[in-house]
Protein backbone atom coordinates (compact mmCIF):
# COMPACT_ATOMS: atom_id res chain seq x y z
CA UNK A 1 0.00 0.00 0.00
CA UNK A 2 1.11 3.55 -0.75
CA UNK A 3 -0.02 6.28 1.67
CA UNK A 4 0.51 9.95 0.74
CA UNK A 5 -0.39 12.49 3.44
CA UNK A 6 1.43 15.77 4.12
CA UNK A 7 0.22 16.14 7.72
CA UNK A 8 2.90 14.27 9.65
CA UNK A 9 0.72 13.47 12.66
CA UNK A 10 -2.08 12.01 10.50
CA UNK A 11 0.43 10.18 8.29
CA UNK A 12 2.21 8.53 11.22
CA UNK A 13 -1.01 7.64 13.05
CA UNK A 14 -2.65 6.16 9.95
CA UNK A 15 0.52 4.32 8.94
CA UNK A 16 0.74 2.76 12.41
CA UNK A 17 -2.94 1.76 12.40
CA UNK A 18 -2.70 0.23 8.93
CA UNK A 19 0.38 -1.77 9.88
CA UNK A 20 -1.37 -3.08 12.98
CA UNK A 21 -4.22 -4.13 10.68
CA UNK A 22 -1.73 -6.18 8.66
CA UNK A 23 -1.01 -3.88 5.72
CA UNK A 24 2.46 -3.28 4.35
CA UNK A 25 2.64 0.51 4.12
CA UNK A 26 4.96 2.82 2.21
CA UNK A 27 4.21 6.33 3.52
CA UNK A 28 5.27 9.54 1.76
CA UNK A 29 4.63 13.23 2.41
CA UNK A 30 3.64 14.69 -0.97
CA UNK A 31 2.38 14.00 -4.47
CA UNK A 32 5.80 14.08 -6.13
CA UNK A 33 7.02 11.30 -3.84
CA UNK A 34 3.78 9.42 -4.34
CA UNK A 35 4.16 9.35 -8.13
CA UNK A 36 7.81 8.35 -7.86
CA UNK A 37 7.01 5.49 -5.49
CA UNK A 38 4.02 4.34 -7.54
CA UNK A 39 6.25 4.11 -10.63
CA UNK A 40 9.13 2.48 -8.76
CA UNK A 41 7.12 -0.09 -6.79
CA UNK A 42 3.49 -0.34 -7.96
CA UNK A 43 1.27 -0.76 -4.87
CA UNK A 44 -1.91 -2.84 -4.57
CA UNK A 45 -3.85 0.23 -3.35
CA UNK A 46 -3.19 3.96 -2.89
CA UNK A 47 -4.44 6.25 -0.11
CA UNK A 48 -4.00 9.87 -1.21
CA UNK A 49 -4.64 13.09 0.66
CA UNK A 50 -6.33 15.63 -1.62
CA UNK A 51 -4.64 18.77 -0.32
CA UNK A 52 -0.88 18.31 -0.58
CA UNK A 53 1.80 20.86 -1.56
CA UNK A 54 3.17 20.76 -5.09
CA UNK A 55 1.30 17.94 -6.81
CA UNK A 56 -1.93 17.30 -4.92
CA UNK A 57 -3.82 14.02 -4.62
CA UNK A 58 -6.17 14.81 -7.50
CA UNK A 59 -3.26 15.43 -9.85
CA UNK A 60 -1.57 12.20 -8.76
CA UNK A 61 -4.80 10.37 -9.49
CA UNK A 62 -5.18 11.98 -12.92
CA UNK A 63 -1.60 11.15 -13.91
CA UNK A 64 -1.91 7.49 -12.93
CA UNK A 65 -5.26 7.08 -14.70
CA UNK A 66 -3.89 8.78 -17.83
CA UNK A 67 -1.07 6.21 -17.79
CA UNK A 68 -3.65 3.42 -17.72
CA UNK A 69 -2.95 2.54 -14.07
CA UNK A 70 -6.16 1.05 -12.59
CA UNK A 71 -4.83 0.52 -9.06
CA UNK A 72 -7.59 1.24 -6.50
CA UNK A 73 -7.36 4.76 -5.07
CA UNK A 74 -8.89 5.99 -1.81
CA UNK A 75 -8.87 9.77 -1.31
CA UNK A 76 -8.62 11.52 2.06
CA UNK A 77 -10.30 14.91 2.00
CA UNK A 78 -11.16 17.71 4.42
CA UNK A 79 -13.47 19.18 1.75
CA UNK A 80 -17.06 18.46 2.68
CA UNK A 81 -19.00 19.87 -0.28
CA UNK A 82 -20.46 17.29 -2.66
CA UNK A 83 -18.86 19.08 -5.63
CA UNK A 84 -15.43 18.64 -4.03
CA UNK A 85 -16.00 14.93 -3.55
CA UNK A 86 -17.20 14.57 -7.13
CA UNK A 87 -13.98 16.26 -8.28
CA UNK A 88 -12.09 13.34 -6.76
CA UNK A 89 -14.26 10.81 -8.56
CA UNK A 90 -13.84 12.81 -11.78
CA UNK A 91 -10.08 12.50 -11.36
CA UNK A 92 -10.45 8.71 -11.29
CA UNK A 93 -10.53 7.95 -7.56
CA UNK A 94 -12.49 4.90 -6.49
CA UNK A 95 -13.66 6.12 -3.10
CA UNK A 96 -13.06 8.83 -0.50
CA UNK A 97 -13.08 9.40 3.25
CA UNK A 98 -13.85 12.79 4.78
CA UNK A 99 -11.63 14.11 7.58
CA UNK A 100 -11.85 13.78 10.50
CA UNK A 101 -12.44 10.06 10.06
CA UNK A 102 -12.63 6.94 12.15
CA UNK A 103 -9.86 4.51 11.26
CA UNK A 104 -12.44 1.70 11.07
CA UNK A 105 -14.08 3.56 8.20
CA UNK A 106 -10.76 3.65 6.34
CA UNK A 107 -10.35 -0.08 6.91
CA UNK A 108 -13.85 -0.75 5.58
CA UNK A 109 -13.27 1.31 2.43
CA UNK A 110 -9.96 -0.45 1.81
CA UNK A 111 -11.47 -3.92 2.25
CA UNK A 112 -14.12 -3.03 -0.31
CA UNK A 113 -11.57 -1.71 -2.80
CA UNK A 114 -9.31 -4.72 -2.42
CA UNK A 115 -11.96 -7.31 -3.20
CA UNK A 116 -10.80 -9.29 -6.20
CA UNK A 117 -12.80 -11.38 -8.66
CA UNK A 118 -9.79 -12.86 -10.42
CA UNK A 119 -8.72 -16.41 -9.56
CA UNK A 120 -5.58 -16.64 -7.39
CA UNK A 121 -2.31 -17.08 -9.26
CA UNK A 122 -1.28 -20.71 -9.50
CA UNK A 123 -4.78 -22.18 -9.21
CA UNK A 124 -5.27 -24.87 -11.91
CA UNK A 125 -7.72 -23.87 -14.65
CA UNK A 126 -10.12 -26.70 -13.78
CA UNK A 127 -10.31 -25.42 -10.18
CA UNK A 128 -10.94 -21.79 -11.13
CA UNK A 129 -14.50 -20.47 -10.85
CA UNK A 130 -16.59 -20.40 -14.00
CA UNK A 131 -16.77 -16.98 -15.72
CA UNK A 132 -19.83 -15.00 -14.72
CA UNK A 133 -22.52 -14.60 -17.34
CA UNK A 134 -23.27 -11.08 -18.66
CA UNK A 135 -26.08 -9.19 -16.94
CA UNK A 136 -28.80 -7.17 -18.65
CA UNK A 137 -31.50 -4.92 -17.21
CA UNK A 138 -33.20 -1.64 -18.10
CA UNK A 139 -31.21 -1.28 -21.31
CA UNK A 140 -27.87 -1.87 -19.55
CA UNK A 141 -25.45 -4.66 -20.38
CA UNK A 142 -22.78 -5.60 -17.83
CA UNK A 143 -19.87 -8.00 -18.09
CA UNK A 144 -18.90 -8.61 -14.43
CA UNK A 145 -15.59 -10.34 -15.07
CA UNK A 146 -14.34 -7.70 -17.52
CA UNK A 147 -15.97 -4.97 -15.39
CA UNK A 148 -17.44 -3.26 -18.47
CA UNK A 149 -20.89 -1.76 -18.96
CA UNK A 150 -22.91 -0.39 -21.88
CA UNK A 151 -26.16 1.52 -22.17
CA UNK A 152 -27.32 0.50 -25.60
CA UNK A 153 -24.20 0.75 -27.77
CA UNK A 154 -22.48 3.37 -25.57
CA UNK A 155 -19.80 2.00 -23.26
CA UNK A 156 -19.62 3.75 -19.90
CA UNK A 157 -16.36 4.15 -17.99
CA UNK A 158 -16.88 3.51 -14.26
CA UNK A 159 -14.61 3.48 -11.25
CA UNK A 160 -14.36 0.32 -9.18
CA UNK A 161 -16.93 1.44 -6.60
CA UNK A 162 -19.31 2.82 -9.23
CA UNK A 163 -19.26 -0.50 -11.06
CA UNK A 164 -19.86 -2.47 -7.86
CA UNK A 165 -22.85 -0.28 -7.02
CA UNK A 166 -24.33 -0.50 -10.51
CA UNK A 167 -23.82 -4.28 -10.62
CA UNK A 168 -25.70 -4.61 -7.32
CA UNK A 169 -28.60 -2.55 -8.70
CA UNK A 170 -28.69 -4.49 -11.98
CA UNK A 171 -28.68 -7.86 -10.20
CA UNK A 172 -31.67 -6.61 -8.20
CA UNK A 173 -33.43 -4.68 -10.99
CA UNK A 174 -36.97 -3.73 -10.00
CA UNK A 175 -36.26 -4.34 -6.29
CA UNK A 176 -35.91 -1.45 -3.86
CA UNK A 177 -32.63 -1.79 -1.97
CA UNK A 178 -32.45 0.04 1.34
CA UNK A 179 -29.46 2.13 2.37
CA UNK A 180 -28.21 -0.34 4.97
CA UNK A 181 -28.21 -3.23 2.48
CA UNK A 182 -26.29 -1.22 -0.10
CA UNK A 183 -23.70 -0.01 2.41
CA UNK A 184 -23.21 -3.55 3.68
CA UNK A 185 -22.88 -5.09 0.20
CA UNK A 186 -20.60 -2.41 -1.30
CA UNK A 187 -18.53 -1.21 1.66
CA UNK A 188 -19.15 -3.90 4.27
CA UNK A 189 -19.86 -1.10 6.76
CA UNK A 190 -22.87 1.09 7.53
CA UNK A 191 -21.65 4.69 7.82
CA UNK A 192 -24.84 5.83 9.54
CA UNK A 193 -27.74 8.11 8.61
CA UNK A 194 -25.53 11.21 8.38
CA UNK A 195 -23.34 9.83 5.60
CA UNK A 196 -23.71 11.32 2.11
CA UNK A 197 -21.41 8.75 0.55
CA UNK A 198 -24.11 6.67 -1.12
CA UNK A 199 -26.01 9.70 -2.41
CA UNK A 200 -22.82 11.04 -4.02
CA UNK A 201 -22.20 7.75 -5.84
CA UNK A 202 -25.79 7.44 -6.99
CA UNK A 203 -25.68 11.00 -8.29
CA UNK A 204 -22.44 10.30 -10.10
CA UNK A 205 -23.81 7.12 -11.66
CA UNK A 206 -26.85 9.04 -12.87
CA UNK A 207 -24.62 11.61 -14.54
CA UNK A 208 -22.83 8.86 -16.42
CA UNK A 209 -25.87 6.72 -17.26
CA UNK A 210 -28.53 9.30 -18.14
CA UNK A 211 -29.05 10.37 -21.75
CA UNK A 212 -31.09 13.29 -23.15
CA UNK A 213 -34.62 12.15 -23.95
CA UNK A 214 -34.07 8.71 -22.45
CA UNK A 215 -35.78 7.48 -19.26
CA UNK A 216 -33.91 7.71 -15.97
CA UNK A 217 -32.65 4.36 -14.69
CA UNK A 218 -31.85 4.84 -10.99
CA UNK A 219 -34.79 6.01 -8.89
CA UNK A 220 -34.86 7.25 -5.30
CA UNK A 221 -37.45 5.75 -2.99
CA UNK A 222 -37.56 8.47 -0.37
CA UNK A 223 -36.77 7.29 3.13
CA UNK A 224 -35.89 3.79 1.91
CA UNK A 225 -33.23 3.52 -0.77
CA UNK A 226 -32.81 3.08 -4.52
CA UNK A 227 -34.12 0.92 -7.35
CA UNK A 228 -33.01 0.34 -10.95
CA UNK A 229 -35.82 0.32 -13.47
CA UNK A 230 -36.60 1.82 -16.85
CA UNK A 231 -39.86 3.80 -16.63
Buried (B, 14 or more C-beta within 10 A) or exposed (E): BBBBBBBEEBBEEBBEBBEEBEBEBBBBBBBBBBBEBBEEEEBBBBBBBBBBEEBBBBBBBBBBBEEEBEBBBBBBBEBEEEEBBBBBBBBBBBBBBBBEBEBEBBBBBBEBBEEEEEEEEEEEEEEEEEEEEBBEBBBBBBBBBEBBBBBEEEEBEBBBBBBBBBBBBBBBBEEBBEBEBBBEBBBEBBBEEEBEBBEBBBBBBBEBBEEEEEEBBBBBEEEEBBBBBBE
